[in-house]
Structure formats: structure tokens, C-alpha cells
Amino acid sequence: MIFSDFINQIEKLQRKQLGGLTSQFKLAPKLRMRYSEELILSKNPKKAAVLALFYPDNDNQTRFLLTERASYNGAHSAQISFPGGKLDKTDNNLKTTALRETYEEVGVPFEAIQIIRQTSNAYIPPSNFLVAPFIGISEKTPLFIPNEEVAEVIEVLVSDLLDDKNLTFVEMETSYMKNIEVPCFKLNDYIVWGATAMMLSEIKDLLK
């Protein structure tokens, strides 16, 4: 998708109704529970935010940013995700969290990003986080400077996200699921599953 075409869709993206759980659960494991808002609140989840950043590459094609997390002793070690993290006491709101974390993780400054809208929250059971995703754009090709939390910067063409040929299934074993086939995106030869895939599924429906 040419970046100018993407820019021309922004007003429609801002007005369009979100797909919510219907969109998210297209890419959720079948055994994953559909948590009600009441049940989520009863767990007193930690708050976090992520940013889906869209921008032009050197050929003026629209790309968005994913990262491969560095390996560590935690629930989301080495997973593919958006830049983001937990709400900090110094953050004015979750939008600030998404922008701050993006700057800290990959070096894109606040002023280079225009937030388009927030999409539906995603609950992550293993770590008890309620994540607020934001869609943002940078009108220039960013210079990414990853920090120690990021093992790899992954720049994905929007056309690849929209191509249903990149939807597949893989067998996974997690802390709460054993040997289960889960839906996922295969993007740039990376397997994107779980909460990131669920959030991407809603963004994909918005763009379509």
C-alpha cells in the first residue's frame, strides 16, 4: 500500500467502528476464555499500552513496526510484540505510556508520531495485564535505535498484513496451554500469535 493511500484513509479509520472481541478472537486460541469486563476488573489487572506505528519505507510503501523481545526470565521472553509496556507513575495517561515506551525501546521521539486512535483493550492472562493499543503514524521513515529490551526490529508491509495467505496455525506450548494449535500471522518469517496477533486482527479489519 502506497503511504499516500494510507494517509487518505485516516479519517475513515478514525470514524470506523471497532471490531472488538469479534475481530480479536479470530486470532485467539480456541481454548482461551472470553473474559468479561467484570471478571477482568475483579483481577485488578496492571495497565499497559502499546503502539502500532505506521510509516513510509524508502520505496514509499506503508509499513508498521513490530519487535522481537530480548530473552529474559519472564512470561513474554523472545515474543513478537508492538513497542510498549506498563503504565508508569510519571505518565499522564496510557497514550503517553505508548509514546514513552516507543521512544525508550526503538528511539522514535514523541514529536515524530501522530496518534490516530485507540483500539480495543486486550487482556493478557499469564501476566495479568490489560493493554491499551494505539495506532500512530510517522510521516517520515523513522531511524530505529533499539535498546537492550529489543532483540530485533521487524518492519512489516501493510500489504502482508492484509494478505490472508499470511494467516496460519502453529502448535504451541505455553504456561497455560499444552500442545495446542493456535492461529497466527506469519510476517517476515516471524510467527505472531497471542495478544499481539489479536490486536493486529482488529487493526487488519479496520484497514479492510
Secondary structure, 3 states (H helix, E strand, C coil): CEHHHHHHCHHHHHHCCCCHHHHHHHHCCCCCCCCCHHHHHHCCCEEEEEEEEEEECCCCEEEEEEEEECCCCCCCCCCEECCEEECCCCCCCHHHHHHHHHHHHHCCCHHHCEEEEECCCEEECCCCEEEEEEEEECCCCCCCCCCCCEEEEEEEEHHHHHCHHHEEEEEECCCCCCCEEEEEEEECCEEECHHHHHHHHHHHHHHC
